[in-house]
Every structure is written in structure tokens, then in C-alpha cells.
């Protein structure tokens, strides 16, 4: 199946639903793998895991929203979409395909600044929440 097939949207939809269901099972496994009572951690440690979940979902939604907005701009301005670039561009030298396909002068795609900020917030939040849960595990005495 190529990206130009008529039924590609069905594959994309099924792929997205399958990914969402898999993610839901993964979250259930994280929260139910070990009962919190058996870990001897305080009840509020669930809130730390929920904070990470919110951080992850917020990051996912922000990046998905940005990708959709970029795709809408590309389609409305009749530009070649950067989301699914032509595979020839990825494997040919610049002499064959010299055009930048909408890349900025520094080589980044439009919206890269937003994506870098989202990455920084996600990385910093993940590190902070990881440190908090590690300290909680080390220092907690029931």
C-alpha cells in the first residue's frame, strides 16, 4: 500500500486506533502492575505517575496539533507536505532535487522552534518527576 492508495485513510485510521488502544493497555499495566499497598509508598505517589501521564499526553497532543496545523497550511497553500515527503527527496542528492521543500534557511522545517520548546518542557518535566519519585522511593519510611 502506498501513500497514494485510495484506502490509505482506512489504514491510517486503524493504525491510530490500534496505537491508542495499545497505549491505554500500557498505562493500565503501569498503574496496575504492582499494587501500591505492596510497594509501601504513600498514596500520593499515584499523583506523581498521573502528573507524568498528563505531561506525556500534553506533549503528544501539542505535537499532533502542530502537525495538523502545518499539514493544513501546506494543503491550503498547495505546498508539498513535509509530513509525508516524497521518498525520492530522502534518498537523492541535492544536485538532483535542489529545492528545499519549505525548509528554513537553517535546514529546519517550519514549526521546529515550537517542537524544540515542547521537547525541552517534556524532557525537563520528565527529569523532575523521575527525581521526585526516586527520592520518594529512597526516603519513604512507612
N, C-alpha and C positions, 0 to 999 in steps of 0.2 A: 504494500500500500504506500503510495507516495503522498506528499502533502497536497497534491492537486486532485486527488481522487474525490468523487462526489460524496462518498460515505465517510470521509475523513472526520467530519464533525462527530459522527457516532463513536468512532474510536477515541477521539479526544474526550468526549463526554464520559464514556465508560472508563477511560484511564483516570480521569479526575475523580469519579465516584469511587473507583477501586482504591485510589490513593487516600481519599478521605476516610473510607471505612478502615483501611489499614492503620492510618494514623489514630483513629478512635480506639482500635484494639490495642495499639501500643500504649496509649495513655491509660487505658484500663489496666493493662499489665503493670505499668509503673505504679499506679496507685493501689493496686490490689496484690502485688507480688508478695509483700510481707506485711502482715497486719501491724499497724502502728503500735499496738499494745506489746507485741513481741519485741519490738526494737527498743523499748524503754525510752523513747523520745517523747517530748511533750506534744500535746495535741496541736499546738500552733505550728509545728513543723510542716503540717499539711499546707498551711498558708504560704510557706516558702515554696513548696512544689507548685502550688496554684499560681504564685507570682511568676515562676518560670514559664508555666503554661501560657499565661497571659502575655508575657514578653514574647514568647515564640509565636503565638497566634497573631499578635500585633505586628510583628515583623513580617510574617507571611502575608497578612492582609495588605500591609503597606506596599510591599514589593509587587504583589499581584495587582493592586490598584494602579501603581505606577506603570506596570507593563501594559495593562489595558488602555490607560490613557495614551501611552506612547503609540500603541497599535492603532487607536482611533485617529490620532494625528497623522500617522503615516498613511492610513487608508483615505482619510478625507483630503489629504494633500496629494494623493496619488503617488506617494513615495514608495519605494521598495521597503517592505517591513524589515526591521532589524531583528525582530523576534525569531523569524524563520528565514535567515538569509539564504540566498541561492547557494547551494553546496559548491558550485564552481568557484565562488569567491573565496571559500575557505581553503581550497587546495591549489589555487593558481597564484602565480607571482603577480606583483603589481604592474609588471610590464604588460601582461595580458589584460588585466582588469584594473586600470589605474584609478578609477573613480573611488571615492572614499565611502560611498553608500551612506552618507549622512553623518559620518563620524566628525567629531570636533577636531580642531587643529592639533590637539594633543593626543589624538587617537582614541579618545573615549567616546562612547555612544552618548547621545542626548539623555539627560537624566542621571548621568553617572554620579554627579555630586550628591543627589538625593540618596542614591543607593549606597554610597560611601558613608553618609551620615547614619543611615539605618543600620549598616553593618557595625559602625562604631558603637552605636547605642546598644545593639544586641550583644556585641562582644563584652562591653563594659558591664551591662546588666547581668550577663551570664557569669562573668568572673565574680562579681559582687555576691550574687546569690549562691554560687558554689562555695565561696569563702564562708558565708554565713552558715550554710548547712554543715560544712566541715567543722567549724568552730563549735556549732551546736552539738555535733556528734562527739567531739573530743571532750568538751567541758561539761556536758549534761550529766548530772548525777541524780537518779530518781529518788 
